[in-house]
């Protein structure tokens, strides 16, 4: 059985949470991560990321990230 990947679909995951410290990317509560969503393109993921990042600007330890899921799915 072979799997085909639709190369026109560029899925992106936006998530974030509070880090243990500013020196790395280790979350203080992995179970409490904020999964914003999965988006069909980078532009819409960036809009969601920017909104979440700006809403948490008062907490220096909170960070949001965009993960390029389509890169992880390519064989």
PDB file of N, CA, C, O and CB in Angstrom:
ATOM      1  N   UNK A   1       0.843  -1.171   0.000  1.00  0.00           N
ATOM      2  CA  UNK A   1       0.000   0.000   0.000  1.00  0.00           C
ATOM      3  C   UNK A   1       0.886   1.231   0.000  1.00  0.00           C
ATOM      4  O   UNK A   1       1.814   1.331   0.803  1.00  0.00           O
ATOM      5  CB  UNK A   1      -0.958   0.000   1.210  1.00  0.00           C
ATOM      6  N   UNK A   2       0.609   2.166  -0.893  1.00  0.00           N
ATOM      7  CA  UNK A   2       1.385   3.399  -0.945  1.00  0.00           C
ATOM      8  C   UNK A   2       0.517   4.568  -0.512  1.00  0.00           C
ATOM      9  O   UNK A   2      -0.702   4.567  -0.685  1.00  0.00           O
ATOM     10  CB  UNK A   2       1.948   3.637  -2.361  1.00  0.00           C
ATOM     11  N   UNK A   3       1.167   5.540   0.041  1.00  0.00           N
ATOM     12  CA  UNK A   3       0.479   6.745   0.492  1.00  0.00           C
ATOM     13  C   UNK A   3       0.862   7.883  -0.430  1.00  0.00           C
ATOM     14  O   UNK A   3       2.039   8.096  -0.718  1.00  0.00           O
ATOM     15  CB  UNK A   3       0.827   7.083   1.971  1.00  0.00           C
ATOM     16  N   UNK A   4      -0.134   8.607  -0.888  1.00  0.00           N
ATOM     17  CA  UNK A   4       0.155   9.784  -1.702  1.00  0.00           C
ATOM     18  C   UNK A   4      -0.142  11.027  -0.890  1.00  0.00           C
ATOM     19  O   UNK A   4      -1.147  11.106  -0.185  1.00  0.00           O
ATOM     20  CB  UNK A   4      -0.668   9.777  -3.015  1.00  0.00           C
ATOM     21  N   UNK A   5       0.739  11.981  -1.001  1.00  0.00           N
ATOM     22  CA  UNK A   5       0.605  13.249  -0.292  1.00  0.00           C
ATOM     23  C   UNK A   5       0.196  14.305  -1.302  1.00  0.00           C
ATOM     24  O   UNK A   5       0.820  14.451  -2.353  1.00  0.00           O
ATOM     25  CB  UNK A   5       1.933  13.646   0.436  1.00  0.00           C
ATOM     26  N   UNK A   6      -0.857  15.040  -0.976  1.00  0.00           N
ATOM     27  CA  UNK A   6      -1.302  16.132  -1.840  1.00  0.00           C
ATOM     28  C   UNK A   6      -0.371  17.317  -1.605  1.00  0.00           C
ATOM     29  O   UNK A   6      -0.473  17.997  -0.584  1.00  0.00           O
ATOM     30  CB  UNK A   6      -2.805  16.519  -1.558  1.00  0.00           C
ATOM     31  N   UNK A   7       0.531  17.563  -2.544  1.00  0.00           N
ATOM     32  CA  UNK A   7       1.544  18.602  -2.363  1.00  0.00           C
ATOM     33  C   UNK A   7       0.965  20.013  -2.401  1.00  0.00           C
ATOM     34  O   UNK A   7       1.658  20.969  -2.053  1.00  0.00           O
ATOM     35  CB  UNK A   7       2.605  18.468  -3.423  1.00  0.00           C
ATOM     36  N   UNK A   8      -0.288  20.161  -2.817  1.00  0.00           N
ATOM     37  CA  UNK A   8      -0.889  21.495  -2.837  1.00  0.00           C
ATOM     38  C   UNK A   8      -1.420  21.888  -1.461  1.00  0.00           C
ATOM     39  O   UNK A   8      -1.755  23.051  -1.234  1.00  0.00           O
ATOM     40  CB  UNK A   8      -2.017  21.552  -3.867  1.00  0.00           C
ATOM     41  N   UNK A   9      -1.499  20.930  -0.547  1.00  0.00           N
ATOM     42  CA  UNK A   9      -1.987  21.216   0.796  1.00  0.00           C
ATOM     43  C   UNK A   9      -0.799  21.479   1.709  1.00  0.00           C
ATOM     44  O   UNK A   9       0.034  20.597   1.917  1.00  0.00           O
ATOM     45  CB  UNK A   9      -2.853  20.047   1.338  1.00  0.00           C
ATOM     46  N   UNK A  10      -0.718  22.675   2.248  1.00  0.00           N
ATOM     47  CA  UNK A  10       0.400  23.072   3.101  1.00  0.00           C
ATOM     48  C   UNK A  10      -0.115  23.339   4.525  1.00  0.00           C
ATOM     49  O   UNK A  10      -0.300  24.488   4.925  1.00  0.00           O
ATOM     50  CB  UNK A  10       1.115  24.338   2.523  1.00  0.00           C
ATOM     51  N   UNK A  11      -0.340  22.265   5.269  1.00  0.00           N
ATOM     52  CA  UNK A  11      -0.921  22.382   6.605  1.00  0.00           C
ATOM     53  C   UNK A  11       0.082  22.956   7.603  1.00  0.00           C
ATOM     54  O   UNK A  11       1.269  22.632   7.568  1.00  0.00           O
ATOM     55  CB  UNK A  11      -1.415  21.019   7.087  1.00  0.00           C
ATOM     56  N   UNK A  12      -0.421  23.820   8.498  1.00  0.00           N
ATOM     57  CA  UNK A  12       0.393  24.447   9.536  1.00  0.00           C
ATOM     58  C   UNK A  12      -0.336  24.380  10.868  1.00  0.00           C
ATOM     59  O   UNK A  12      -1.537  24.643  10.941  1.00  0.00           O
ATOM     60  CB  UNK A  12       0.722  25.912   9.170  1.00  0.00           C
ATOM     61  N   UNK A  13       0.389  24.029  11.913  1.00  0.00           N
ATOM     62  CA  UNK A  13      -0.145  23.951  13.267  1.00  0.00           C
ATOM     63  C   UNK A  13       0.339  25.168  14.051  1.00  0.00           C
ATOM     64  O   UNK A  13       1.519  25.515  14.004  1.00  0.00           O
ATOM     65  CB  UNK A  13       0.285  22.622  13.968  1.00  0.00           C
ATOM     66  N   UNK A  14      -0.580  25.814  14.773  1.00  0.00           N
ATOM     67  CA  UNK A  14      -0.224  26.926  15.646  1.00  0.00           C
ATOM     68  C   UNK A  14      -0.522  26.488  17.081  1.00  0.00           C
ATOM     69  O   UNK A  14      -1.642  26.088  17.400  1.00  0.00           O
ATOM     70  CB  UNK A  14      -1.014  28.245  15.264  1.00  0.00           C
ATOM     71  N   UNK A  15       0.488  26.568  17.933  1.00  0.00           N
ATOM     72  CA  UNK A  15       0.311  26.205  19.339  1.00  0.00           C
ATOM     73  C   UNK A  15       1.276  27.011  20.189  1.00  0.00           C
ATOM     74  O   UNK A  15       2.204  27.641  19.682  1.00  0.00           O
ATOM     75  CB  UNK A  15       0.528  24.684  19.557  1.00  0.00           C
ATOM     76  N   UNK A  16       1.037  26.978  21.494  1.00  0.00           N
ATOM     77  CA  UNK A  16       1.937  27.699  22.386  1.00  0.00           C
ATOM     78  C   UNK A  16       1.640  27.406  23.838  1.00  0.00           C
ATOM     79  O   UNK A  16       0.751  26.622  24.173  1.00  0.00           O
ATOM     80  CB  UNK A  16       1.847  29.183  22.137  1.00  0.00           C
ATOM     81  N   UNK A  17       2.402  28.052  24.681  1.00  0.00           N
ATOM     82  CA  UNK A  17       2.241  27.884  26.112  1.00  0.00           C
ATOM     83  C   UNK A  17       3.353  28.600  26.845  1.00  0.00           C
ATOM     84  O   UNK A  17       4.178  29.295  26.252  1.00  0.00           O
ATOM     85  CB  UNK A  17       2.217  26.404  26.487  1.00  0.00           C
ATOM     86  N   UNK A  18       3.352  28.411  28.143  1.00  0.00           N
ATOM     87  CA  UNK A  18       4.349  29.074  28.979  1.00  0.00           C
ATOM     88  C   UNK A  18       5.622  28.237  29.049  1.00  0.00           C
ATOM     89  O   UNK A  18       5.576  27.032  29.299  1.00  0.00           O
ATOM     90  CB  UNK A  18       3.793  29.325  30.395  1.00  0.00           C
ATOM     91  N   UNK A  19       6.748  28.889  28.827  1.00  0.00           N
ATOM     92  CA  UNK A  19       8.052  28.233  28.880  1.00  0.00           C
ATOM     93  C   UNK A  19       8.585  28.211  30.307  1.00  0.00           C
ATOM     94  O   UNK A  19       8.191  29.030  31.137  1.00  0.00           O
ATOM     95  CB  UNK A  19       9.049  28.940  27.952  1.00  0.00           C
ATOM     96  N   UNK A  20       9.485  27.267  30.588  1.00  0.00           N
ATOM     97  CA  UNK A  20      10.122  27.216  31.904  1.00  0.00           C
ATOM     98  C   UNK A  20      11.051  28.399  32.105  1.00  0.00           C
ATOM     99  O   UNK A  20      11.117  28.957  33.200  1.00  0.00           O
ATOM    100  CB  UNK A  20      10.895  25.910  32.075  1.00  0.00           C
ATOM    101  N   UNK A  21      11.774  28.790  31.050  1.00  0.00           N
ATOM    102  CA  UNK A  21      12.656  29.954  31.120  1.00  0.00           C
ATOM    103  C   UNK A  21      12.840  30.512  29.717  1.00  0.00           C
ATOM    104  O   UNK A  21      12.415  29.902  28.736  1.00  0.00           O
ATOM    105  CB  UNK A  21      14.032  29.586  31.758  1.00  0.00           C
ATOM    106  N   UNK A  22      13.468  31.658  29.629  1.00  0.00           N
ATOM    107  CA  UNK A  22      13.639  32.334  28.343  1.00  0.00           C
ATOM    108  C   UNK A  22      14.811  31.804  27.514  1.00  0.00           C
ATOM    109  O   UNK A  22      14.999  32.208  26.367  1.00  0.00           O
ATOM    110  CB  UNK A  22      13.825  33.800  28.575  1.00  0.00           C
ATOM    111  N   UNK A  23      15.600  30.897  28.103  1.00  0.00           N
ATOM    112  CA  UNK A  23      16.798  30.404  27.420  1.00  0.00           C
ATOM    113  C   UNK A  23      16.546  29.234  26.478  1.00  0.00           C
ATOM    114  O   UNK A  23      17.434  28.866  25.708  1.00  0.00           O
ATOM    115  CB  UNK A  23      17.809  29.998  28.431  1.00  0.00           C
ATOM    116  N   UNK A  24      15.363  28.645  26.521  1.00  0.00           N
ATOM    117  CA  UNK A  24      15.118  27.470  25.690  1.00  0.00           C
ATOM    118  C   UNK A  24      13.660  27.364  25.295  1.00  0.00           C
ATOM    119  O   UNK A  24      12.871  28.293  25.470  1.00  0.00           O
ATOM    120  CB  UNK A  24      15.547  26.211  26.415  1.00  0.00           C
ATOM    121  N   UNK A  25      13.328  26.199  24.755  1.00  0.00           N
ATOM    122  CA  UNK A  25      11.946  25.933  24.360  1.00  0.00           C
ATOM    123  C   UNK A  25      11.498  24.674  25.083  1.00  0.00           C
ATOM    124  O   UNK A  25      11.322  23.617  24.476  1.00  0.00           O
ATOM    125  CB  UNK A  25      11.805  25.778  22.800  1.00  0.00           C
ATOM    126  N   UNK A  26      11.318  24.808  26.379  1.00  0.00           N
ATOM    127  CA  UNK A  26      10.801  23.726  27.218  1.00  0.00           C
ATOM    128  C   UNK A  26       9.592  24.287  27.959  1.00  0.00           C
ATOM    129  O   UNK A  26       9.697  25.255  28.713  1.00  0.00           O
ATOM    130  CB  UNK A  26      11.902  23.177  28.225  1.00  0.00           C
ATOM    131  N   UNK A  27       8.438  23.653  27.723  1.00  0.00           N
ATOM    132  CA  UNK A  27       7.197  24.164  28.295  1.00  0.00           C
ATOM    133  C   UNK A  27       7.055  23.750  29.749  1.00  0.00           C
ATOM    134  O   UNK A  27       7.413  22.634  30.128  1.00  0.00           O
ATOM    135  CB  UNK A  27       5.998  23.674  27.492  1.00  0.00           C
ATOM    136  N   UNK A  28       6.527  24.664  30.561  1.00  0.00           N
ATOM    137  CA  UNK A  28       6.350  24.376  31.983  1.00  0.00           C
ATOM    138  C   UNK A  28       5.192  23.418  32.227  1.00  0.00           C
ATOM    139  O   UNK A  28       5.210  22.685  33.216  1.00  0.00           O
ATOM    140  CB  UNK A  28       6.122  25.665  32.753  1.00  0.00           C
ATOM    141  N   UNK A  29       4.182  23.401  31.352  1.00  0.00           N
ATOM    142  CA  UNK A  29       3.024  22.508  31.500  1.00  0.00           C
ATOM    143  C   UNK A  29       2.608  21.997  30.127  1.00  0.00           C
ATOM    144  O   UNK A  29       1.820  22.638  29.431  1.00  0.00           O
ATOM    145  CB  UNK A  29       1.833  23.240  32.198  1.00  0.00           C
ATOM    146  N   UNK A  30       3.143  20.838  29.741  1.00  0.00           N
ATOM    147  CA  UNK A  30       2.853  20.289  28.412  1.00  0.00           C
ATOM    148  C   UNK A  30       1.371  19.963  28.263  1.00  0.00           C
ATOM    149  O   UNK A  30       0.806  20.147  27.185  1.00  0.00           O
ATOM    150  CB  UNK A  30       3.695  19.031  28.156  1.00  0.00           C
ATOM    151  N   UNK A  31       0.739  19.485  29.320  1.00  0.00           N
ATOM    152  CA  UNK A  31      -0.688  19.156  29.253  1.00  0.00           C
ATOM    153  C   UNK A  31      -1.552  20.395  29.073  1.00  0.00           C
ATOM    154  O   UNK A  31      -2.689  20.296  28.610  1.00  0.00           O
ATOM    155  CB  UNK A  31      -1.114  18.415  30.509  1.00  0.00           C
ATOM    156  N   UNK A  32      -1.029  21.551  29.431  1.00  0.00           N
ATOM    157  CA  UNK A  32      -1.781  22.796  29.320  1.00  0.00           C
ATOM    158  C   UNK A  32      -1.479  23.601  28.070  1.00  0.00           C
ATOM    159  O   UNK A  32      -1.832  24.778  27.994  1.00  0.00           O
ATOM    160  CB  UNK A  32      -1.518  23.635  30.506  1.00  0.00           C
ATOM    161  N   UNK A  33      -0.827  22.983  27.084  1.00  0.00           N
ATOM    162  CA  UNK A  33      -0.508  23.710  25.846  1.00  0.00           C
ATOM    163  C   UNK A  33      -1.783  24.202  25.166  1.00  0.00           C
ATOM    164  O   UNK A  33      -2.808  23.520  25.168  1.00  0.00           O
ATOM    165  CB  UNK A  33       0.296  22.812  24.880  1.00  0.00           C
ATOM    166  N   UNK A  34      -1.701  25.366  24.600  1.00  0.00           N
ATOM    167  CA  UNK A  34      -2.815  25.961  23.871  1.00  0.00           C
ATOM    168  C   UNK A  34      -2.669  25.589  22.393  1.00  0.00           C
ATOM    169  O   UNK A  34      -1.802  26.111  21.693  1.00  0.00           O
ATOM    170  CB  UNK A  34      -2.855  27.521  24.064  1.00  0.00           C
ATOM    171  N   UNK A  35      -3.529  24.681  21.931  1.00  0.00           N
ATOM    172  CA  UNK A  35      -3.536  24.291  20.525  1.00  0.00           C
ATOM    173  C   UNK A  35      -4.510  25.232  19.821  1.00  0.00           C
ATOM    174  O   UNK A  35      -5.727  25.088  19.946  1.00  0.00           O
ATOM    175  CB  UNK A  35      -3.945  22.765  20.333  1.00  0.00           C
ATOM    176  N   UNK A  36      -3.973  26.183  19.091  1.00  0.00           N
ATOM    177  CA  UNK A  36      -4.807  27.190  18.419  1.00  0.00           C
ATOM    178  C   UNK A  36      -5.551  26.551  17.255  1.00  0.00           C
ATOM    179  O   UNK A  36      -6.747  26.784  17.078  1.00  0.00           O
ATOM    180  CB  UNK A  36      -3.945  28.384  17.920  1.00  0.00           C
ATOM    181  N   UNK A  37      -4.845  25.738  16.452  1.00  0.00           N
ATOM    182  CA  UNK A  37      -5.505  25.052  15.355  1.00  0.00           C
ATOM    183  C   UNK A  37      -4.560  24.670  14.244  1.00  0.00           C
ATOM    184  O   UNK A  37      -3.365  24.963  14.277  1.00  0.00           O
ATOM    185  CB  UNK A  37      -6.592  25.900  14.807  1.00  0.00           C
ATOM    186  N   UNK A  38      -5.140  23.998  13.246  1.00  0.00           N
ATOM    187  CA  UNK A  38      -4.414  23.611  12.039  1.00  0.00           C
ATOM    188  C   UNK A  38      -4.983  24.435  10.893  1.00  0.00           C
ATOM    189  O   UNK A  38      -6.199  24.535  10.723  1.00  0.00           O
ATOM    190  CB  UNK A  38      -4.532  22.060  11.751  1.00  0.00           C
ATOM    191  N   UNK A  39      -4.084  25.024  10.110  1.00  0.00           N
ATOM    192  CA  UNK A  39      -4.480  25.967   9.076  1.00  0.00           C
ATOM    193  C   UNK A  39      -4.005  25.484   7.706  1.00  0.00           C
ATOM    194  O   UNK A  39      -2.981  24.809   7.605  1.00  0.00           O
ATOM    195  CB  UNK A  39      -3.918  27.367   9.379  1.00  0.00           C
ATOM    196  N   UNK A  40      -4.749  25.830   6.652  1.00  0.00           N
ATOM    197  CA  UNK A  40      -4.458  25.306   5.321  1.00  0.00           C
ATOM    198  C   UNK A  40      -3.285  25.963   4.604  1.00  0.00           C
ATOM    199  O   UNK A  40      -2.836  25.471   3.569  1.00  0.00           O
ATOM    200  CB  UNK A  40      -5.655  25.440   4.482  1.00  0.00           C
ATOM    201  N   UNK A  41      -2.786  27.075   5.147  1.00  0.00           N
ATOM    202  CA  UNK A  41      -1.663  27.759   4.510  1.00  0.00           C
ATOM    203  C   UNK A  41      -0.932  28.597   5.547  1.00  0.00           C
ATOM    204  O   UNK A  41      -1.449  28.854   6.634  1.00  0.00           O
ATOM    205  CB  UNK A  41      -2.145  28.643   3.331  1.00  0.00           C
ATOM    206  N   UNK A  42       0.272  29.019   5.199  1.00  0.00           N
ATOM    207  CA  UNK A  42       1.098  29.778   6.135  1.00  0.00           C
ATOM    208  C   UNK A  42       0.485  31.130   6.475  1.00  0.00           C
ATOM    209  O   UNK A  42       0.574  31.581   7.617  1.00  0.00           O
ATOM    210  CB  UNK A  42       2.488  29.976   5.561  1.00  0.00           C
ATOM    211  N   UNK A  43      -0.136  31.778   5.498  1.00  0.00           N
ATOM    212  CA  UNK A  43      -0.703  33.114   5.729  1.00  0.00           C
ATOM    213  C   UNK A  43      -1.772  33.086   6.819  1.00  0.00           C
ATOM    214  O   UNK A  43      -1.767  33.937   7.708  1.00  0.00           O
ATOM    215  CB  UNK A  43      -1.299  33.671   4.429  1.00  0.00           C
ATOM    216  N   UNK A  44      -2.677  32.129   6.762  1.00  0.00           N
ATOM    217  CA  UNK A  44      -3.731  32.066   7.781  1.00  0.00           C
ATOM    218  C   UNK A  44      -3.159  31.617   9.126  1.00  0.00           C
ATOM    219  O   UNK A  44      -3.632  32.059  10.173  1.00  0.00           O
ATOM    220  CB  UNK A  44      -4.858  31.108   7.337  1.00  0.00           C
ATOM    221  N   UNK A  45      -2.153  30.749   9.113  1.00  0.00           N
ATOM    222  CA  UNK A  45      -1.498  30.345  10.358  1.00  0.00           C
ATOM    223  C   UNK A  45      -0.792  31.537  10.998  1.00  0.00           C
ATOM    224  O   UNK A  45      -0.810  31.688  12.220  1.00  0.00           O
ATOM    225  CB  UNK A  45      -0.491  29.203  10.099  1.00  0.00           C
ATOM    226  N   UNK A  46      -0.182  32.369  10.191  1.00  0.00           N
ATOM    227  CA  UNK A  46       0.531  33.533  10.706  1.00  0.00           C
ATOM    228  C   UNK A  46      -0.437  34.541  11.330  1.00  0.00           C
ATOM    229  O   UNK A  46      -0.107  35.167  12.338  1.00  0.00           O
ATOM    230  CB  UNK A  46       1.338  34.199   9.586  1.00  0.00           C
ATOM    231  N   UNK A  47      -1.605  34.703  10.755  1.00  0.00           N
ATOM    232  CA  UNK A  47      -2.620  35.599  11.323  1.00  0.00           C
ATOM    233  C   UNK A  47      -3.037  35.102  12.706  1.00  0.00           C
ATOM    234  O   UNK A  47      -3.131  35.888  13.649  1.00  0.00           O
ATOM    235  CB  UNK A  47      -3.857  35.696  10.387  1.00  0.00           C
ATOM    236  N   UNK A  48      -3.287  33.794  12.824  1.00  0.00           N
ATOM    237  CA  UNK A  48      -3.677  33.206  14.110  1.00  0.00           C
ATOM    238  C   UNK A  48      -2.536  33.309  15.121  1.00  0.00           C
ATOM    239  O   UNK A  48      -2.756  33.649  16.283  1.00  0.00           O
ATOM    240  CB  UNK A  48      -4.093  31.732  13.926  1.00  0.00           C
ATOM    241  N   UNK A  49      -1.313  33.011  14.666  1.00  0.00           N
ATOM    242  CA  UNK A  49      -0.139  33.102  15.547  1.00  0.00           C
ATOM    243  C   UNK A  49       0.041  34.520  16.071  1.00  0.00           C
ATOM    244  O   UNK A  49       0.268  34.721  17.264  1.00  0.00           O
ATOM    245  CB  UNK A  49       1.130  32.652  14.802  1.00  0.00           C
ATOM    246  N   UNK A  50      -0.060  35.496  15.188  1.00  0.00           N
ATOM    247  CA  UNK A  50       0.127  36.893  15.585  1.00  0.00           C
ATOM    248  C   UNK A  50      -0.917  37.328  16.618  1.00  0.00           C
ATOM    249  O   UNK A  50      -0.587  38.013  17.587  1.00  0.00           O
ATOM    250  CB  UNK A  50       0.057  37.805  14.355  1.00  0.00           C
ATOM    251  N   UNK A  51      -2.171  36.931  16.409  1.00  0.00           N
ATOM    252  CA  UNK A  51      -3.239  37.287  17.345  1.00  0.00           C
ATOM    253  C   UNK A  51      -2.980  36.690  18.728  1.00  0.00           C
ATOM    254  O   UNK A  51      -3.134  37.382  19.735  1.00  0.00           O
ATOM    255  CB  UNK A  51      -4.597  36.811  16.811  1.00  0.00           C
ATOM    256  N   UNK A  52      -2.589  35.413  18.789  1.00  0.00           N
ATOM    257  CA  UNK A  52      -2.314  34.778  20.080  1.00  0.00           C
ATOM    258  C   UNK A  52      -1.066  35.369  20.727  1.00  0.00           C
ATOM    259  O   UNK A  52      -1.055  35.609  21.935  1.00  0.00           O
ATOM    260  CB  UNK A  52      -2.147  33.262  19.907  1.00  0.00           C
ATOM    261  N   UNK A  53      -0.027  35.605  19.952  1.00  0.00           N
ATOM    262  CA  UNK A  53       1.205  36.167  20.496  1.00  0.00           C
ATOM    263  C   UNK A  53       0.960  37.564  21.058  1.00  0.00           C
ATOM    264  O   UNK A  53       1.474  37.899  22.125  1.00  0.00           O
ATOM    265  CB  UNK A  53       2.295  36.213  19.417  1.00  0.00           C
ATOM    266  N   UNK A  54       0.193  38.369  20.361  1.00  0.00           N
ATOM    267  CA  UNK A  54      -0.088  39.724  20.840  1.00  0.00           C
ATOM    268  C   UNK A  54      -0.992  39.713  22.066  1.00  0.00           C
ATOM    269  O   UNK A  54      -0.903  40.606  22.908  1.00  0.00           O
ATOM    270  CB  UNK A  54      -0.729  40.552  19.734  1.00  0.00           C
ATOM    271  N   UNK A  55      -1.861  38.712  22.172  1.00  0.00           N
ATOM    272  CA  UNK A  55      -2.761  38.661  23.335  1.00  0.00           C
ATOM    273  C   UNK A  55      -2.027  38.240  24.604  1.00  0.00           C
ATOM    274  O   UNK A  55      -2.552  38.413  25.703  1.00  0.00           O
ATOM    275  CB  UNK A  55      -3.916  37.697  23.066  1.00  0.00           C
ATOM    276  N   UNK A  56      -0.818  37.688  24.470  1.00  0.00           N
ATOM    277  CA  UNK A  56      -0.049  37.248  25.644  1.00  0.00           C
ATOM    278  C   UNK A  56       1.223  38.069  25.819  1.00  0.00           C
ATOM    279  O   UNK A  56       2.161  37.620  26.478  1.00  0.00           O
ATOM    280  CB  UNK A  56       0.307  35.764  25.521  1.00  0.00           C
ATOM    281  N   UNK A  57       1.265  39.251  25.245  1.00  0.00           N
ATOM    282  CA  UNK A  57       2.482  40.072  25.272  1.00  0.00           C
ATOM    283  C   UNK A  57       2.907  40.443  26.702  1.00  0.00           C
ATOM    284  O   UNK A  57       4.083  40.720  26.939  1.00  0.00           O
ATOM    285  CB  UNK A  57       2.265  41.345  24.454  1.00  0.00           C
ATOM    286  N   UNK A  58       1.978  40.452  27.643  1.00  0.00           N
ATOM    287  CA  UNK A  58       2.311  40.813  29.019  1.00  0.00           C
ATOM    288  C   UNK A  58       3.035  39.694  29.773  1.00  0.00           C
ATOM    289  O   UNK A  58       3.611  39.945  30.831  1.00  0.00           O
ATOM    290  CB  UNK A  58       1.053  41.189  29.763  1.00  0.00           C
ATOM    291  N   UNK A  59       3.016  38.471  29.251  1.00  0.00           N
ATOM    292  CA  UNK A  59       3.701  37.358  29.891  1.00  0.00           C
ATOM    293  C   UNK A  59       4.910  36.984  29.028  1.00  0.00           C
ATOM    294  O   UNK A  59       4.765  36.351  27.982  1.00  0.00           O
ATOM    295  CB  UNK A  59       2.738  36.131  30.087  1.00  0.00           C
ATOM    296  N   UNK A  60       6.084  37.378  29.474  1.00  0.00           N
ATOM    297  CA  UNK A  60       7.307  37.164  28.688  1.00  0.00           C
ATOM    298  C   UNK A  60       7.617  35.683  28.467  1.00  0.00           C
ATOM    299  O   UNK A  60       8.324  35.343  27.518  1.00  0.00           O
ATOM    300  CB  UNK A  60       8.486  37.828  29.378  1.00  0.00           C
ATOM    301  N   UNK A  61       7.106  34.798  29.319  1.00  0.00           N
ATOM    302  CA  UNK A  61       7.407  33.378  29.198  1.00  0.00           C
ATOM    303  C   UNK A  61       6.474  32.648  28.232  1.00  0.00           C
ATOM    304  O   UNK A  61       6.732  31.494  27.890  1.00  0.00           O
ATOM    305  CB  UNK A  61       7.335  32.729  30.551  1.00  0.00           C
ATOM    306  N   UNK A  62       5.415  33.285  27.795  1.00  0.00           N
ATOM    307  CA  UNK A  62       4.474  32.628  26.889  1.00  0.00           C
ATOM    308  C   UNK A  62       4.915  32.831  25.450  1.00  0.00           C
ATOM    309  O   UNK A  62       5.177  33.952  25.016  1.00  0.00           O
ATOM    310  CB  UNK A  62       3.043  33.167  27.095  1.00  0.00           C
ATOM    311  N   UNK A  63       4.992  31.720  24.714  1.00  0.00           N
ATOM    312  CA  UNK A  63       5.410  31.755  23.312  1.00  0.00           C
ATOM    313  C   UNK A  63       4.465  30.916  22.471  1.00  0.00           C
ATOM    314  O   UNK A  63       3.944  29.895  22.920  1.00  0.00           O
ATOM    315  CB  UNK A  63       6.862  31.251  23.156  1.00  0.00           C
ATOM    316  N   UNK A  64       4.256  31.364  21.253  1.00  0.00           N
ATOM    317  CA  UNK A  64       3.469  30.618  20.271  1.00  0.00           C
ATOM    318  C   UNK A  64       4.344  30.302  19.072  1.00  0.00           C
ATOM    319  O   UNK A  64       5.248  31.065  18.731  1.00  0.00           O
ATOM    320  CB  UNK A  64       2.208  31.416  19.835  1.00  0.00           C
ATOM    321  N   UNK A  65       4.069  29.172  18.435  1.00  0.00           N
ATOM    322  CA  UNK A  65       4.887  28.676  17.339  1.00  0.00           C
ATOM    323  C   UNK A  65       4.014  28.235  16.175  1.00  0.00           C
ATOM    324  O   UNK A  65       2.850  27.870  16.344  1.00  0.00           O
ATOM    325  CB  UNK A  65       5.769  27.520  17.808  1.00  0.00           C
ATOM    326  N   UNK A  66       4.612  28.279  14.981  1.00  0.00           N
ATOM    327  CA  UNK A  66       3.989  27.724  13.782  1.00  0.00           C
ATOM    328  C   UNK A  66       4.826  26.524  13.365  1.00  0.00           C
ATOM    329  O   UNK A  66       6.034  26.642  13.155  1.00  0.00           O
ATOM    330  CB  UNK A  66       3.886  28.795  12.620  1.00  0.00           C
ATOM    331  N   UNK A  67       4.176  25.366  13.246  1.00  0.00           N
ATOM    332  CA  UNK A  67       4.847  24.147  12.804  1.00  0.00           C
ATOM    333  C   UNK A  67       4.372  23.838  11.388  1.00  0.00           C
ATOM    334  O   UNK A  67       3.169  23.797  11.129  1.00  0.00           O
ATOM    335  CB  UNK A  67       4.559  22.947  13.777  1.00  0.00           C
ATOM    336  N   UNK A  68       5.300  23.624  10.488  1.00  0.00           N
ATOM    337  CA  UNK A  68       4.988  23.306   9.101  1.00  0.00           C
ATOM    338  C   UNK A  68       4.692  21.805   9.007  1.00  0.00           C
ATOM    339  O   UNK A  68       5.586  21.004   8.738  1.00  0.00           O
ATOM    340  CB  UNK A  68       6.168  23.715   8.145  1.00  0.00           C
ATOM    341  N   UNK A  69       3.438  21.440   9.229  1.00  0.00           N
ATOM    342  CA  UNK A  69       3.059  20.019   9.233  1.00  0.00           C
ATOM    343  C   UNK A  69       3.316  19.355   7.885  1.00  0.00           C
ATOM    344  O   UNK A  69       3.662  18.175   7.833  1.00  0.00           O
ATOM    345  CB  UNK A  69       1.590  19.869   9.604  1.00  0.00           C
ATOM    346  N   UNK A  70       3.151  20.088   6.815  1.00  0.00           N
ATOM    347  CA  UNK A  70       3.339  19.498   5.489  1.00  0.00           C
ATOM    348  C   UNK A  70       4.771  19.001   5.297  1.00  0.00           C
ATOM    349  O   UNK A  70       5.003  18.065   4.531  1.00  0.00           O
ATOM    350  CB  UNK A  70       2.991  20.518   4.401  1.00  0.00           C
ATOM    351  N   UNK A  71       5.723  19.613   5.979  1.00  0.00           N
ATOM    352  CA  UNK A  71       7.119  19.143   5.883  1.00  0.00           C
ATOM    353  C   UNK A  71       7.301  17.819   6.615  1.00  0.00           C
ATOM    354  O   UNK A  71       8.128  16.997   6.218  1.00  0.00           O
ATOM    355  CB  UNK A  71       8.087  20.198   6.460  1.00  0.00           C
ATOM    356  N   UNK A  72       6.537  17.611   7.674  1.00  0.00           N
ATOM    357  CA  UNK A  72       6.643  16.373   8.429  1.00  0.00           C
ATOM    358  C   UNK A  72       5.940  15.218   7.723  1.00  0.00           C
ATOM    359  O   UNK A  72       6.248  14.054   7.976  1.00  0.00           O
ATOM    360  CB  UNK A  72       6.065  16.560   9.817  1.00  0.00           C
ATOM    361  N   UNK A  73       5.006  15.536   6.846  1.00  0.00           N
ATOM    362  CA  UNK A  73       4.253  14.499   6.150  1.00  0.00           C
ATOM    363  C   UNK A  73       4.908  14.029   4.865  1.00  0.00           C
ATOM    364  O   UNK A  73       4.555  12.973   4.341  1.00  0.00           O
ATOM    365  CB  UNK A  73       2.886  14.993   5.847  1.00  0.00           C
ATOM    366  N   UNK A  74       5.859  14.799   4.350  1.00  0.00           N
ATOM    367  CA  UNK A  74       6.510  14.422   3.104  1.00  0.00           C
ATOM    368  C   UNK A  74       7.456  13.269   3.337  1.00  0.00           C
ATOM    369  O   UNK A  74       8.253  13.299   4.275  1.00  0.00           O
ATOM    370  CB  UNK A  74       7.258  15.607   2.500  1.00  0.00           C
ATOM    371  N   UNK A  75       7.382  12.244   2.492  1.00  0.00           N
ATOM    372  CA  UNK A  75       8.261  11.079   2.680  1.00  0.00           C
ATOM    373  C   UNK A  75       9.707  11.406   2.339  1.00  0.00           C
ATOM    374  O   UNK A  75      10.577  10.540   2.441  1.00  0.00           O
ATOM    375  CB  UNK A  75       7.784   9.907   1.821  1.00  0.00           C
TER     376      UNK A  75
END
